[in-house]
Amino acid sequence: MPPGGMVFFAAMADGTRVRVGRWEPSGRSYRGAIMLLQGRAEFLEKYFETIHDFVDRGFAVLTFDWRGQGLSDRRDHGRDIDHVEDFSIRVDDMEFIRQRHFENELKPPFYAVGHSMGGHLLLRHMLRHRGGFEKYVALAPMMGFAPGPIPHWFVRLITQVAILFGLERRYMLTQKAMHDITERELAGIRLTHDDQRRKETFNALKANPALHLGGVSFGWMKAVFKSCDTLFQIAEENTQTFPALMLVAGEELLVDNDRTLNFARTLPISHWEIIENARHEMLKEKDEIRRLVLGKIIRFMRAV
């Protein structure tokens, strides 16, 4: 854990407890505060290295485990399956934390950086609460699933049929409990080229099984499709350009880069770029890719 921080539980509007971590730079010129938004099934421990990087460069950092994952409360499910009814409540949590524990306790300028599902939720927040942050950074945001053997339209159809038969809380096809996933299978997911950083994530889960979160339910899939449709609808109706940087991985295997870039152009956002040779978890990539990504993020936030 990076030094100089504190971890605590904050009660959301409905009483759900969310684990929050906050760090401030010491003895360095202050450059601003970053709200760091995790991806699906992630947790504070996975971001310790990135928090170090930002704090060492003069930024305060606040991050939190989304409700339903990490060590935050899991009211709607246990640890074996990831089930979400509607992602709007997580956008509400983000705004609650922004007002109570970010804006009130840290100094401006205020920035937000979101990875994968965190990037998706950041974009939702950006369009709902305009002006909440000075600048936004979305890393490989989840705007659709990477093309695979099953067409996108057919995945939607399967989800709709499963919901019709009352299977909202059952595993989506190919999904299973996290504790059934071996290290070899985790390596096969191919989210990063860096084996050591991938193993660090696996070791954190092994050291604290409470961090485990299983595969997604059909209900989760339905909620994702609904949330993506909402974002694209708002983008098509939008008339302004947003101060946002979107970085997509050149070797992406999880999310759909074409849909992501289409969204970036439709909205539009001010800057977007493809990071060649990077896979989905750009902040867990090899050193040369991480340095490139961190440099682009910091230069974008500091640019006038």
C-alpha positions in Angstrom: 0.0 0.0 0.0 1.4 3.4 -0.9 2.4 5.5 2.2 0.5 8.5 3.4 -3.0 7.2 2.6 -6.0 6.1 4.5 -8.7 3.5 3.7 -12.2 3.7 5.2 -15.7 2.6 4.5 -18.3 5.2 3.4 -22.0 4.7 3.6 -23.8 5.5 0.3 -27.3 7.1 0.1 -29.0 3.7 0.7 -26.6 2.7 3.5 -24.4 0.4 1.3 -20.8 0.5 2.6 -18.2 1.2 0.0 -14.4 0.9 0.6 -12.6 4.1 -0.2 -8.9 4.8 -0.3 -7.3 8.3 -0.4 -3.7 9.5 -0.7 -2.1 12.9 -0.8 1.4 13.9 -2.0 3.9 15.0 0.5 6.7 17.4 0.1 6.0 18.0 -3.6 4.3 20.6 -5.7 0.6 19.9 -5.8 -0.8 19.2 -9.2 -4.4 18.3 -8.5 -6.6 15.4 -7.4 -7.5 12.3 -9.4 -10.5 10.1 -8.9 -9.4 6.7 -10.1 -12.2 4.4 -11.2 -11.7 0.6 -11.2 -12.9 -1.9 -13.8 -15.2 -4.8 -13.2 -14.1 -7.2 -10.5 -11.2 -5.0 -9.5 -10.1 -3.7 -6.1 -7.9 -1.1 -4.4 -4.9 -3.5 -4.1 -4.7 -3.9 -7.9 -4.0 -0.1 -8.3 -1.3 0.4 -5.6 1.4 0.8 -8.2 -0.6 3.3 -10.3 -1.4 5.2 -7.1 2.3 5.4 -6.3 2.9 6.7 -9.8 0.4 9.5 -9.5 1.3 10.5 -5.9 5.0 10.6 -6.8 4.1 13.1 -9.5 2.3 15.4 -7.2 -1.4 14.2 -7.5 -3.8 13.3 -4.7 -5.7 10.1 -5.5 -9.0 8.8 -4.4 -10.3 5.4 -5.5 -12.9 3.0 -4.3 -14.3 -0.5 -4.8 -17.6 -0.3 -6.6 -20.5 -1.7 -4.7 -20.7 -5.4 -5.4 -17.0 -5.9 -5.7 -13.7 -5.7 -3.8 -14.4 -5.3 -0.1 -17.5 -3.1 -0.6 -20.9 -4.5 0.4 -22.4 -7.1 -1.9 -26.1 -6.8 -1.1 -27.5 -8.3 -4.3 -25.2 -11.3 -4.6 -22.3 -13.2 -3.0 -18.8 -13.5 -4.3 -19.5 -16.3 -6.9 -21.5 -14.3 -9.4 -21.5 -10.6 -10.5 -25.1 -9.5 -10.8 -26.2 -5.9 -11.5 -29.8 -4.7 -12.0 -28.9 -1.2 -13.3 -25.6 0.6 -13.6 -27.2 4.0 -12.8 -26.8 3.3 -9.1 -23.1 3.1 -9.5 -23.1 6.4 -11.2 -25.0 7.7 -8.2 -22.4 6.3 -5.9 -19.7 8.0 -7.8 -21.4 11.4 -7.6 -22.0 10.8 -3.8 -18.4 10.1 -3.2 -17.3 13.0 -5.4 -19.3 15.4 -3.4 -18.6 14.0 0.1 -15.1 12.6 0.0 -13.4 14.0 -3.1 -14.4 17.6 -3.7 -14.8 18.4 0.1 -11.5 16.8 1.2 -9.1 17.4 -1.6 -8.0 20.5 -3.5 -8.6 21.3 -7.2 -8.0 21.0 -10.0 -10.1 17.8 -10.2 -9.5 15.0 -12.7 -11.0 11.6 -13.2 -9.4 8.5 -14.7 -11.4 5.3 -15.4 -10.4 1.9 -16.7 -12.7 -0.5 -18.7 -16.0 -0.6 -16.8 -14.8 2.3 -14.7 -14.2 4.2 -18.0 -17.7 3.4 -19.1 -19.2 4.6 -15.8 -17.0 7.7 -16.0 -18.5 8.6 -19.3 -22.0 8.0 -17.9 -21.1 10.4 -15.1 -19.6 13.0 -17.5 -22.8 13.1 -19.5 -25.1 13.2 -16.5 -23.2 15.6 -14.2 -21.5 17.9 -16.7 -18.7 19.9 -15.1 -18.0 17.5 -12.2 -14.3 17.3 -13.2 -12.0 19.5 -15.1 -10.8 16.7 -17.4 -11.7 13.1 -18.0 -9.5 10.1 -19.1 -11.1 6.8 -20.2 -8.8 3.9 -20.7 -10.1 1.0 -22.8 -13.7 1.9 -21.8 -16.3 -0.9 -22.0 -18.6 0.2 -24.9 -19.2 -3.2 -26.3 -17.5 -6.6 -26.4 -14.7 -7.5 -28.7 -15.8 -9.5 -31.7 -15.7 -13.3 -31.0 -17.1 -16.5 -32.3 -20.6 -15.5 -31.2 -22.0 -12.4 -33.0 -22.9 -9.4 -30.9 -26.5 -9.6 -31.9 -26.8 -13.2 -30.9 -25.4 -12.5 -27.4 -28.1 -9.9 -27.0 -30.7 -12.4 -28.2 -29.5 -15.1 -25.8 -29.6 -12.6 -22.9 -33.1 -11.5 -23.8 -34.3 -15.2 -23.9 -32.6 -16.0 -20.6 -34.3 -13.0 -18.9 -37.6 -14.1 -20.4 -37.2 -17.4 -18.6 -36.3 -15.8 -15.3 -32.5 -16.6 -15.4 -31.3 -13.1 -14.5 -29.2 -14.3 -11.6 -27.7 -17.3 -13.5 -24.2 -17.3 -15.1 -24.0 -16.0 -18.6 -22.6 -18.6 -21.0 -18.9 -19.5 -20.4 -18.9 -17.7 -17.0 -18.1 -19.3 -13.6 -17.1 -18.7 -10.1 -13.7 -16.9 -9.6 -12.4 -19.4 -7.2 -12.8 -22.0 -10.0 -10.4 -20.0 -12.2 -6.8 -21.2 -12.1 -3.7 -19.1 -12.5 -3.2 -20.7 -15.9 -6.7 -19.7 -17.0 -6.1 -16.2 -15.7 -3.0 -16.0 -17.9 -5.0 -17.2 -20.8 -7.3 -14.2 -20.6 -4.5 -12.1 -22.0 -5.2 -8.7 -20.6 -1.6 -7.7 -20.4 1.8 -8.7 -21.8 3.4 -8.3 -18.3 3.4 -11.7 -16.6 4.7 -10.4 -13.3 2.0 -7.7 -12.9 -0.6 -10.3 -13.9 0.7 -12.6 -11.2 0.5 -9.8 -8.6 -3.2 -9.6 -9.2 -3.6 -13.3 -8.9 -1.5 -13.3 -5.7 -3.6 -10.5 -4.2 -6.8 -12.6 -4.8 -5.0 -15.7 -3.3 -3.9 -13.8 -0.2 -7.4 -12.4 0.4 -10.2 -14.6 -1.0 -12.8 -11.9 0.1 -11.7 -9.9 -3.0 -12.9 -12.6 -5.3 -15.8 -11.9 -7.7 -17.1 -14.5 -10.1 -18.4 -14.3 -13.6 -21.3 -12.2 -14.8 -25.0 -13.0 -14.8 -27.5 -12.6 -17.6 -28.8 -9.7 -15.6 -25.4 -8.1 -15.7 -25.3 -8.5 -19.4 -28.8 -6.9 -19.8 -27.7 -4.0 -17.6 -24.5 -3.5 -19.7 -26.4 -3.5 -23.0 -28.9 -0.9 -21.6 -26.1 1.3 -20.3 -24.2 1.2 -23.6 -27.4 2.1 -25.5 -28.0 5.0 -23.1 -24.5 6.4 -23.8 -24.8 6.2 -27.6 -28.2 7.8 -27.5 -27.0 10.7 -25.5 -23.9 11.0 -27.7 -26.1 11.3 -30.8 -28.1 14.1 -29.2 -25.1 16.0 -27.8 -24.0 19.4 -29.2 -20.8 20.0 -27.3 -17.2 18.7 -27.2 -16.0 17.3 -23.9 -12.5 17.7 -22.3 -11.8 14.0 -22.4 -8.9 11.8 -23.4 -9.7 8.2 -24.6 -6.9 5.7 -25.0 -7.7 2.3 -26.6 -5.4 -0.7 -26.7 -4.0 -1.7 -30.1 -4.1 -5.4 -29.1 -7.5 -5.3 -27.4 -9.1 -8.7 -26.8 -11.9 -7.8 -24.4 -13.8 -4.7 -25.5 -14.9 -3.5 -29.0 -12.5 -0.8 -30.2 -14.6 0.0 -33.2 -17.6 0.9 -31.0 -15.4 2.8 -28.6 -13.9 5.0 -31.3 -17.3 5.4 -33.0 -18.6 6.8 -29.6 -15.5 9.1 -29.3 -16.2 10.6 -32.7 -20.0 10.8 -32.2 -19.9 12.5 -28.8 -17.3 14.0 -29.6 -14.4 14.0 -27.1 -11.4 16.3 -27.5 -8.7 13.7 -27.8 -8.4 10.0 -28.5 -5.5 7.7 -29.4 -4.7 4.0 -30.1 -1.8 2.7 -28.0 -0.1 0.2 -30.3 1.2 -3.1 -28.8 -0.9 -2.6 -25.6 -3.5 -5.0 -24.3 -6.6 -4.1 -22.3 -5.0 -3.4 -18.9 -2.7 -0.6 -20.0 -1.9 0.4 -16.4 -0.7 -3.2 -15.8 1.3 -3.5 -19.0 5.1 -3.7 -19.5 7.1 -0.7 -18.2 7.6 1.0 -21.6 3.8 0.9 -22.3 2.9 2.1 -18.8 5.4 5.0 -19.0 3.9 6.0 -22.4 0.3 5.8 -21.1 1.0 7.6 -17.8 2.9 10.3 -19.7 -0.1 10.9 -22.0 -2.5 11.1 -19.1 -0.4 13.6 -17.1 0.3 15.8 -20.1 -3.4 15.9 -21.0 -4.4 16.8 -17.5 -1.8 19.6 -17.2 -2.4 21.0 -20.7 -4.1 24.4 -20.6 
